[in-house]
Amino acid sequence: MKSEDKKAFDDWINKNYTRLLKVAESMHADHYDLVHHTYHRIMTLKGVNFDKVNKYPYNYFVRAMYFQATRNNSAFKKHYQMFDDIPEDLASDYDLTDAFLLEGLELAIDRLSWFDRIILRLYCDGYNLTQVARESGIKPSVFHTSLHRSRKKLIHHFNHKK
């Protein structure tokens, strides 16, 4: 395979991509995947003569897509199966209470002032606020006041949500 022939094929694919998508749409519900899979298969197959492919690239590519979409032993057919039936109890096994609580907590924290939000995150990440205060040159009482203020706001937020 010559790199010029491969580049010419790549250029042809780029120019005719939307046309190939329209053809693939008639072959499979997931037409984007069909085009991409076919392109990948052509590029990775050994012994592909791109000099011959470039003489009739449209015919070659459409035939390759048809083969991938219809043959039971094709890699595309094995990996990209479409199922019409939806499992009945898909979400019934999941308890999303914790996820909703965490999301509500994140939203409440985002509404804090930027300083209070940073101090609360430092505290939750396990930083020693007295040491952070010493390193930053800010009084430790400022950090503890900020943490106390944030805690009160969060408690107030969640008590009034009910």
MARDOLO-618603 format. One record per residue: residue in three letters; x, y, z of N, C-alpha, C, O in turn. Coordinates in Angstrom, 3 decimals. Layout:
<nodes>
[ALA [X Y Z] [X Y Z] [X Y Z] [X Y Z]] ...
</nodes>
This chain:
<nodes>
[MET [0.851 -1.171 0.000] [0.000 0.000 0.000] [0.892 1.228 0.000] [1.765 1.379 0.855]] [LYS [0.667 2.082 -0.947] [1.428 3.323 -1.021] [0.723 4.382 -0.185] [-0.505 4.435 -0.115]] [SER [1.524 5.209 0.437] [0.925 6.234 1.295] [0.150 7.268 0.472] [-0.814 7.852 0.967]] [GLU [0.562 7.499 -0.776] [-0.177 8.460 -1.616] [-1.571 7.931 -1.937] [-2.547 8.682 -1.944]] [ASP [-1.652 6.622 -2.205] [-2.953 6.019 -2.506] [-3.862 6.050 -1.285] [-5.058 6.321 -1.397]] [LYS [-3.290 5.772 -0.123] [-4.068 5.815 1.116] [-4.542 7.232 1.388] [-5.684 7.433 1.800]] [LYS [-3.683 8.217 1.163] [-4.063 9.614 1.369] [-5.157 10.029 0.392] [-6.070 10.768 0.759]] [ALA [-5.069 9.564 -0.827] [-6.110 9.870 -1.809] [-7.449 9.275 -1.379] [-8.496 9.900 -1.548]] [PHE [-7.411 8.059 -0.821] [-8.636 7.434 -0.330] [-9.198 8.214 0.864] [-10.407 8.429 0.951]] [ASP [-8.329 8.632 1.774] [-8.760 9.448 2.919] [-9.403 10.751 2.458] [-10.431 11.167 2.994]] [ASP [-8.804 11.384 1.478] [-9.368 12.631 0.937] [-10.743 12.377 0.331] [-11.667 13.171 0.507]] [TRP [-10.868 11.260 -0.384] [-12.153 10.923 -0.983] [-13.208 10.703 0.103] [-14.345 11.157 -0.031]] [ILE [-12.831 10.009 1.174] [-13.769 9.757 2.289] [-14.227 11.088 2.884] [-15.418 11.284 3.124]] [ASN [-13.296 11.990 3.117] [-13.654 13.293 3.700] [-14.610 14.068 2.803] [-15.537 14.710 3.298]] [LYS [-14.399 14.017 1.504] [-15.257 14.762 0.570] [-16.642 14.137 0.449] [-17.623 14.848 0.228]] [ASN [-16.734 12.831 0.588] [-17.994 12.118 0.352] [-18.629 11.573 1.626] [-19.475 10.681 1.562]] [TYR [-18.240 12.084 2.752] [-18.698 11.548 4.038] [-20.226 11.632 4.175] [-20.864 10.643 4.537]] [THR [-20.807 12.779 3.895] [-22.264 12.915 4.051] [-23.010 12.008 3.066] [-24.061 11.463 3.404]] [ARG [-22.487 11.848 1.885] [-23.099 10.952 0.897] [-23.066 9.507 1.400] [-24.041 8.770 1.252]] [LEU [-21.947 9.109 1.992] [-21.824 7.757 2.526] [-22.767 7.539 3.710] [-23.315 6.451 3.886]] [LEU [-22.948 8.588 4.521] [-23.880 8.481 5.645] [-25.302 8.233 5.164] [-26.037 7.442 5.755]] [LYS [-25.684 8.911 4.089] [-27.033 8.720 3.553] [-27.236 7.306 3.039] [-28.305 6.723 3.222]] [VAL [-26.215 6.751 2.396] [-26.314 5.371 1.916] [-26.363 4.406 3.096] [-27.145 3.455 3.095]] [ALA [-25.524 4.653 4.106] [-25.468 3.770 5.278] [-26.769 3.816 6.064] [-27.126 2.843 6.729]] [GLU [-27.479 4.936 5.996] [-28.744 5.078 6.712] [-29.774 4.057 6.234] [-30.622 3.611 7.007]] [SER [-29.695 3.699 4.979] [-30.636 2.708 4.451] [-30.242 1.280 4.823] [-31.034 0.351 4.669]] [MET [-29.012 1.113 5.313] [-28.527 -0.222 5.646] [-28.614 -0.556 7.134] [-28.807 -1.713 7.509]] [HIS [-28.470 0.471 7.982] [-28.414 0.210 9.421] [-28.893 1.447 10.175] [-28.712 2.573 9.711]] [ALA [-29.501 1.234 11.336] [-30.018 2.353 12.124] [-28.904 3.252 12.649] [-29.096 4.459 12.798]] [ASP [-27.765 2.678 12.922] [-26.632 3.468 13.418] [-25.651 3.698 12.268] [-24.582 3.091 12.218]] [HIS [-26.028 4.574 11.360] [-25.277 4.758 10.124] [-23.889 5.362 10.338] [-22.969 5.070 9.574]] [TYR [-23.724 6.199 11.365] [-22.393 6.751 11.646] [-21.415 5.631 11.986] [-20.296 5.594 11.474]] [ASP [-21.847 4.726 12.848] [-20.968 3.620 13.237] [-20.669 2.702 12.066] [-19.565 2.169 11.957]] [LEU [-21.638 2.515 11.200] [-21.403 1.659 10.035] [-20.327 2.256 9.128] [-19.434 1.536 8.680]] [VAL [-20.397 3.527 8.858] [-19.384 4.171 8.009] [-18.017 4.113 8.679] [-17.025 3.770 8.037]] [HIS [-17.958 4.446 9.963] [-16.673 4.454 10.665] [-16.082 3.054 10.764] [-14.878 2.865 10.587]] [HIS [-16.942 2.067 11.049] [-16.465 0.700 11.156] [-15.932 0.204 9.807] [-14.879 -0.431 9.747]] [THR [-16.649 0.490 8.747] [-16.222 0.061 7.417] [-14.892 0.701 7.041] [-14.003 0.031 6.517]] [TYR [-14.757 1.983 7.305] [-13.496 2.669 7.024] [-12.349 2.023 7.804] [-11.274 1.775 7.259]] [HIS [-12.597 1.756 9.088] [-11.560 1.140 9.918] [-11.195 -0.250 9.385] [-10.018 -0.608 9.347]] [ARG [-12.191 -1.025 8.978] [-11.914 -2.366 8.442] [-11.089 -2.284 7.163] [-10.172 -3.083 6.974]] [ILE [-11.392 -1.349 6.296] [-10.634 -1.215 5.055] [-9.189 -0.841 5.356] [-8.261 -1.369 4.742]] [MET [-9.005 0.070 6.300] [-7.650 0.530 6.619] [-6.811 -0.550 7.306] [-5.587 -0.555 7.175]] [THR [-7.451 -1.452 8.028] [-6.684 -2.456 8.771] [-6.571 -3.790 8.039] [-5.797 -4.650 8.460]] [LEU [-7.311 -3.983 6.970] [-7.196 -5.229 6.218] [-5.859 -5.296 5.495] [-5.381 -4.306 4.943]] [LYS [-5.277 -6.466 5.511] [-4.019 -6.650 4.800] [-4.326 -7.002 3.351] [-5.301 -7.694 3.059]] [GLY [-3.504 -6.530 2.479] [-3.645 -6.876 1.074] [-4.606 -5.995 0.299] [-4.943 -6.321 -0.840]] [VAL [-5.061 -4.891 0.873] [-5.946 -3.991 0.140] [-5.102 -3.180 -0.838] [-4.139 -2.519 -0.448]] [ASN [-5.470 -3.240 -2.088] [-4.750 -2.504 -3.122] [-5.467 -1.168 -3.326] [-6.463 -1.092 -4.046]] [PHE [-4.954 -0.120 -2.689] [-5.611 1.180 -2.753] [-5.536 1.800 -4.141] [-6.328 2.682 -4.472]] [ASP [-4.603 1.350 -4.942] [-4.542 1.837 -6.316] [-5.815 1.418 -7.059] [-6.391 2.204 -7.811]] [LYS [-6.247 0.165 -6.840] [-7.483 -0.320 -7.461] [-8.715 0.268 -6.775] [-9.704 0.584 -7.435]] [VAL [-8.654 0.412 -5.458] [-9.792 0.968 -4.707] [-10.079 2.385 -5.166] [-11.240 2.771 -5.294]] [ASN [-9.053 3.149 -5.410] [-9.229 4.553 -5.793] [-9.795 4.735 -7.196] [-10.202 5.841 -7.549]] [LYS [-9.831 3.666 -8.010] [-10.457 3.787 -9.331] [-11.972 3.916 -9.194] [-12.597 4.709 -9.898]] [TYR [-12.559 3.138 -8.289] [-13.995 3.177 -8.033] [-14.239 3.174 -6.523] [-14.757 2.189 -5.996]] [PRO [-13.886 4.236 -5.821] [-13.976 4.220 -4.359] [-15.419 4.122 -3.841] [-15.677 3.467 -2.831]] [TYR [-16.345 4.771 -4.534] [-17.730 4.746 -4.081] [-18.271 3.317 -4.115] [-18.844 2.848 -3.131]] [ASN [-18.095 2.634 -5.224] [-18.582 1.263 -5.359] [-17.935 0.350 -4.324] [-18.605 -0.473 -3.700]] [TYR [-16.635 0.506 -4.152] [-15.918 -0.344 -3.199] [-16.433 -0.119 -1.781] [-16.685 -1.078 -1.052]] [PHE [-16.589 1.144 -1.390] [-16.984 1.450 -0.019] [-18.431 1.035 0.249] [-18.725 0.484 1.309]] [VAL [-19.322 1.289 -0.683] [-20.731 0.911 -0.499] [-20.863 -0.604 -0.421] [-21.630 -1.117 0.394]] [ARG [-20.125 -1.322 -1.259] [-20.156 -2.786 -1.208] [-19.614 -3.289 0.138] [-20.158 -4.233 0.710]] [ALA [-18.554 -2.665 0.638] [-17.985 -3.050 1.928] [-18.978 -2.753 3.064] [-19.111 -3.550 3.994]] [MET [-19.671 -1.612 2.989] [-20.681 -1.297 4.010] [-21.824 -2.307 3.974] [-22.290 -2.764 5.018]] [TYR [-22.271 -2.653 2.765] [-23.356 -3.613 2.624] [-22.955 -4.958 3.227] [-23.741 -5.598 3.926]] [PHE [-21.728 -5.371 2.946] [-21.236 -6.623 3.500] [-21.215 -6.568 5.027] [-21.651 -7.514 5.683]] [GLN [-20.718 -5.479 5.597] [-20.637 -5.344 7.051] [-22.030 -5.300 7.692] [-22.224 -5.827 8.788]] [ALA [-22.981 -4.685 7.023] [-24.314 -4.517 7.599] [-25.190 -5.760 7.469] [-26.102 -5.950 8.273]] [THR [-24.933 -6.611 6.473] [-25.860 -7.703 6.205] [-25.334 -9.094 6.520] [-26.127 -9.988 6.813]] [ARG [-24.049 -9.305 6.470] [-23.502 -10.650 6.684] [-23.436 -10.974 8.173] [-22.938 -10.181 8.973]] [ASN [-23.937 -12.132 8.524] [-23.951 -12.534 9.936] [-22.563 -12.742 10.511] [-22.371 -12.596 11.718]] [ASN [-21.606 -13.073 9.686] [-20.265 -13.324 10.194] [-19.382 -12.071 10.154] [-18.182 -12.156 10.414]] [SER [-19.965 -10.912 9.828] [-19.161 -9.683 9.787] [-18.914 -9.167 11.200] [-19.717 -9.388 12.105]] [ALA [-17.803 -8.483 11.370] [-17.445 -7.945 12.690] [-18.454 -6.881 13.125] [-18.762 -6.774 14.312]] [PHE [-18.961 -6.107 12.195] [-19.929 -5.064 12.536] [-21.207 -5.679 13.083] [-21.737 -5.217 14.093]] [LYS [-21.690 -6.692 12.439] [-22.929 -7.342 12.851] [-22.784 -7.981 14.236] [-23.737 -8.016 15.014]] [LYS [-21.586 -8.484 14.535] [-21.347 -9.104 15.840] [-21.292 -8.072 16.950] [-21.793 -8.319 18.047]] [HIS [-20.687 -6.911 16.683] [-20.451 -5.921 17.732] [-21.532 -4.855 17.846] [-21.700 -4.271 18.916]] [TYR [-22.262 -4.589 16.783] [-23.242 -3.505 16.785] [-24.640 -4.067 16.553] [-25.201 -3.923 15.468]] [GLN [-25.186 -4.696 17.559] [-26.531 -5.239 17.445] [-27.529 -4.226 17.980] [-27.278 -3.583 18.999]] [MET [-28.643 -4.082 17.307] [-29.703 -3.174 17.733] [-30.816 -4.012 18.354] [-31.266 -4.991 17.759]] [PHE [-31.256 -3.629 19.544] [-32.310 -4.345 20.233] [-33.519 -3.428 20.377] [-33.391 -2.281 20.806]] [ASP [-34.682 -3.935 20.021] [-35.903 -3.150 20.143] [-36.523 -3.269 21.525] [-37.185 -2.342 21.993]] [ASP [-36.314 -4.392 22.175] [-36.940 -4.577 23.480] [-36.098 -3.924 24.577] [-34.877 -4.080 24.623]] [ILE [-36.773 -3.198 25.449] [-36.128 -2.506 26.564] [-36.389 -3.322 27.823] [-37.526 -3.727 28.068]] [PRO [-35.364 -3.570 28.618] [-35.619 -4.317 29.858] [-36.669 -3.606 30.703] [-36.657 -2.381 30.828]] [GLU [-37.579 -4.390 31.280] [-38.712 -3.820 31.997] [-38.305 -3.071 33.264] [-38.783 -1.963 33.508]] [ASP [-37.441 -3.657 34.059] [-37.109 -3.062 35.345] [-35.690 -2.492 35.340] [-34.878 -2.814 36.207]] [LEU [-35.410 -1.662 34.374] [-34.069 -1.118 34.213] [-33.652 -0.265 35.398] [-32.543 -0.434 35.905]] [ALA [-34.495 0.639 35.853] [-34.117 1.552 36.934] [-34.645 1.120 38.297] [-34.355 1.775 39.299]] [SER [-35.392 0.064 38.357] [-36.018 -0.295 39.623] [-35.022 -0.804 40.667] [-35.300 -0.735 41.865]] [ASP [-33.877 -1.309 40.236] [-32.899 -1.844 41.180] [-32.010 -0.773 41.787] [-31.291 -1.046 42.748]] [TYR [-32.042 0.415 41.259] [-31.126 1.455 41.702] [-31.806 2.410 42.676] [-32.912 2.890 42.429]] [ASP [-31.124 2.674 43.785] [-31.598 3.667 44.732] [-30.793 4.936 44.490] [-29.598 4.985 44.782]] [LEU [-31.433 5.938 43.968] [-30.751 7.173 43.591] [-30.802 8.242 44.670] [-30.440 9.392 44.422]] [THR [-31.245 7.878 45.857] [-31.379 8.852 46.935] [-30.046 9.517 47.250] [-29.970 10.741 47.353]] [ASP [-28.995 8.715 47.402] [-27.681 9.269 47.717] [-27.177 10.183 46.600] [-26.582 11.227 46.866]] [ALA [-27.416 9.793 45.370] [-26.971 10.613 44.240] [-27.679 11.964 44.236] [-27.057 12.996 43.984]] [PHE [-28.981 11.953 44.517] [-29.721 13.212 44.558] [-29.282 14.086 45.724] [-29.211 15.308 45.596]] [LEU [-28.987 13.464 46.859] [-28.499 14.236 48.008] [-27.144 14.866 47.714] [-26.909 16.028 48.046]] [LEU [-26.257 14.102 47.093] [-24.939 14.646 46.740] [-25.059 15.775 45.718] [-24.343 16.773 45.796]] [GLU [-25.960 15.609 44.774] [-26.164 16.660 43.778] [-26.712 17.920 44.442] [-26.286 19.028 44.118]] [GLY [-27.654 17.755 45.370] [-28.192 18.899 46.098] [-27.132 19.582 46.936] [-27.111 20.809 47.038]] [LEU [-26.242 18.789 47.542] [-25.146 19.354 48.322] [-24.200 20.155 47.436] [-23.783 21.255 47.798]] [GLU [-23.861 19.599 46.272] [-22.972 20.326 45.345] [-23.607 21.636 44.880] [-22.924 22.656 44.783]] [LEU [-24.891 21.613 44.597] [-25.573 22.837 44.186] [-25.588 23.865 45.308] [-25.411 25.057 45.061]] [ALA [-25.800 23.409 46.544] [-25.798 24.329 47.685] [-24.403 24.902 47.922] [-24.265 26.088 48.222]] [ILE [-23.381 24.083 47.791] [-22.004 24.569 47.970] [-21.647 25.574 46.887] [-20.946 26.549 47.158]] [ASP [-22.117 25.354 45.671] [-21.837 26.291 44.575] [-22.457 27.662 44.811] [-22.006 28.651 44.232]] [ARG [-23.480 27.734 45.650] [-24.131 29.021 45.931] [-23.440 29.803 47.049] [-23.796 30.952 47.313]] [LEU [-22.454 29.184 47.704] [-21.685 29.899 48.722] [-20.753 30.906 48.044] [-20.469 30.806 46.850]] [SER [-20.286 31.881 48.833] [-19.312 32.821 48.271] [-18.035 32.057 47.940] [-17.798 30.970 48.465]] [TRP [-17.215 32.637 47.062] [-16.035 31.910 46.613] [-15.091 31.595 47.769] [-14.488 30.522 47.777]] [PHE [-14.941 32.489 48.744] [-14.045 32.239 49.874] [-14.578 31.115 50.758] [-13.840 30.208 51.143]] [ASP [-15.879 31.188 51.075] [-16.485 30.143 51.903] [-16.430 28.788 51.195] [-16.199 27.757 51.828]] [ARG [-16.641 28.800 49.888] [-16.602 27.561 49.112] [-15.200 26.935 49.153] [-15.064 25.721 49.306]] [ILE [-14.169 27.763 49.017] [-12.788 27.254 49.041] [-12.445 26.701 50.414] [-11.846 25.631 50.524]] [ILE [-12.822 27.424 51.459] [-12.522 26.977 52.821] [-13.244 25.666 53.112] [-12.657 24.752 53.692]] [LEU [-14.507 25.565 52.718] [-15.270 24.335 52.952] [-14.645 23.158 52.204] [-14.539 22.061 52.751]] [ARG [-14.238 23.379 50.975] [-13.611 22.300 50.195] [-12.269 21.884 50.804] [-11.948 20.697 50.845]] [LEU [-11.483 22.865 51.278] [-10.220 22.525 51.951] [-10.487 21.673 53.184] [-9.801 20.681 53.429]] [TYR [-11.484 22.067 53.948] [-11.838 21.327 55.169] [-12.305 19.906 54.826] [-11.904 18.940 55.474]] [CYS [-13.153 19.792 53.806] [-13.665 18.475 53.413] [-12.564 17.588 52.825] [-12.636 16.363 52.926]] [ASP [-11.555 18.197 52.216] [-10.440 17.427 51.669] [-9.443 17.010 52.735] [-8.474 16.312 52.436]] [GLY [-9.668 17.431 53.988] [-8.843 16.973 55.088] [-7.689 17.887 55.471] [-6.826 17.500 56.259]] [TYR [-7.668 19.089 54.922] [-6.601 20.019 55.279] [-6.794 20.539 56.704] [-7.925 20.719 57.158]] [ASN [-5.704 20.775 57.394] [-5.724 21.378 58.719] [-5.838 22.889 58.519] [-4.906 23.523 58.025]] [LEU [-6.985 23.467 58.903] [-7.235 24.888 58.632] [-6.284 25.789 59.406] [-5.948 26.874 58.930]] [THR [-5.850 25.375 60.569] [-4.905 26.187 61.329] [-3.573 26.259 60.589] [-2.945 27.317 60.538]] [GLN [-3.148 25.155 60.025] [-1.903 25.136 59.266] [-2.041 25.949 57.977] [-1.122 26.679 57.603]] [VAL [-3.188 25.826 57.296] [-3.430 26.611 56.079] [-3.422 28.098 56.414] [-2.884 28.903 55.653]] [ALA [-4.017 28.469 57.550] [-4.048 29.868 57.973] [-2.630 30.373 58.227] [-2.276 31.484 57.833]] [ARG [-1.835 29.557 58.881] [-0.454 29.946 59.164] [0.332 30.138 57.866] [1.093 31.098 57.745]] [GLU [0.159 29.244 56.902] [0.901 29.328 55.641] [0.422 30.477 54.762] [1.210 31.046 54.006]] [SER [-0.848 30.820 54.850] [-1.376 31.887 53.998] [-1.294 33.265 54.644] [-1.470 34.279 53.969]] [GLY [-1.030 33.306 55.942] [-0.929 34.596 56.628] [-2.271 35.172 57.033] [-2.351 36.340 57.412]] [ILE [-3.321 34.379 56.962] [-4.662 34.811 57.358] [-4.926 34.273 58.761] [-4.492 33.172 59.100]] [LYS [-5.631 35.040 59.566] [-5.923 34.615 60.939] [-6.756 33.329 60.920] [-7.671 33.198 60.106]] [PRO [-6.448 32.384 61.807] [-7.227 31.143 61.864] [-8.695 31.382 62.175] [-9.553 30.615 61.736]] [SER [-8.997 32.437 62.928] [-10.394 32.712 63.258] [-11.214 33.023 62.005] [-12.413 32.748 61.967]] [VAL [-10.571 33.599 60.971] [-11.278 33.890 59.713] [-11.709 32.585 59.053] [-12.829 32.472 58.555]] [PHE [-10.813 31.604 59.053] [-11.150 30.310 58.462] [-12.266 29.618 59.237] [-13.202 29.082 58.644]] [HIS [-12.167 29.630 60.529] [-13.172 28.953 61.346] [-14.522 29.672 61.286] [-15.567 29.023 61.324]] [THR [-14.511 30.990 61.193] [-15.759 31.737 61.025] [-16.401 31.405 59.682] [-17.614 31.219 59.587]] [SER [-15.571 31.333 58.651] [-16.069 30.988 57.319] [-16.678 29.588 57.317] [-17.748 29.369 56.748]] [LEU [-15.995 28.649 57.951] [-16.496 27.279 58.016] [-17.816 27.215 58.785] [-18.741 26.509 58.384]] [HIS [-17.896 27.954 59.888] [-19.120 27.996 60.690] [-20.274 28.605 59.878] [-21.396 28.101 59.903]] [ARG [-19.975 29.705 59.155] [-20.986 30.374 58.326] [-21.482 29.426 57.229] [-22.685 29.353 56.975]] [SER [-20.576 28.705 56.582] [-20.951 27.762 55.516] [-21.808 26.634 56.070] [-22.803 26.241 55.460]] [ARG [-21.421 26.123 57.215] [-22.176 25.035 57.842] [-23.605 25.486 58.158] [-24.560 24.749 57.914]] [LYS [-23.745 26.681 58.693] [-25.080 27.200 59.013] [-25.927 27.367 57.755] [-27.114 27.039 57.751]] [LYS [-25.310 27.883 56.684] [-26.050 28.066 55.428] [-26.512 26.732 54.857] [-27.635 26.623 54.366]] [LEU [-25.649 25.710 54.918] [-26.025 24.400 54.389] [-27.128 23.754 55.222] [-28.054 23.156 54.673]] [ILE [-27.030 23.872 56.533] [-28.080 23.327 57.397] [-29.399 24.033 57.122] [-30.443 23.391 57.014]] [HIS [-29.349 25.352 57.010] [-30.558 26.126 56.718] [-31.141 25.720 55.360] [-32.356 25.573 55.221]] [HIS [-30.277 25.541 54.368] [-30.712 25.154 53.031] [-31.439 23.815 53.052] [-32.508 23.685 52.455]] [PHE [-30.877 22.820 53.727] [-31.479 21.490 53.725] [-32.669 21.364 54.656] [-33.540 20.526 54.424]] [ASN [-32.729 22.173 55.704] [-33.896 22.131 56.583] [-35.115 22.758 55.916] [-36.244 22.353 56.194]] [HIS [-34.908 23.728 55.049] [-36.029 24.394 54.388] [-36.394 23.765 53.049] [-37.346 24.208 52.407]] [LYS [-35.662 22.746 52.615] [-35.964 22.060 51.372] [-37.145 21.117 51.528] [-37.837 20.818 50.555]] [LYS [-37.381 20.648 52.751] [-38.409 19.627 52.975] [-39.791 20.146 52.884] [-40.747 19.389 53.052]] 
</nodes>
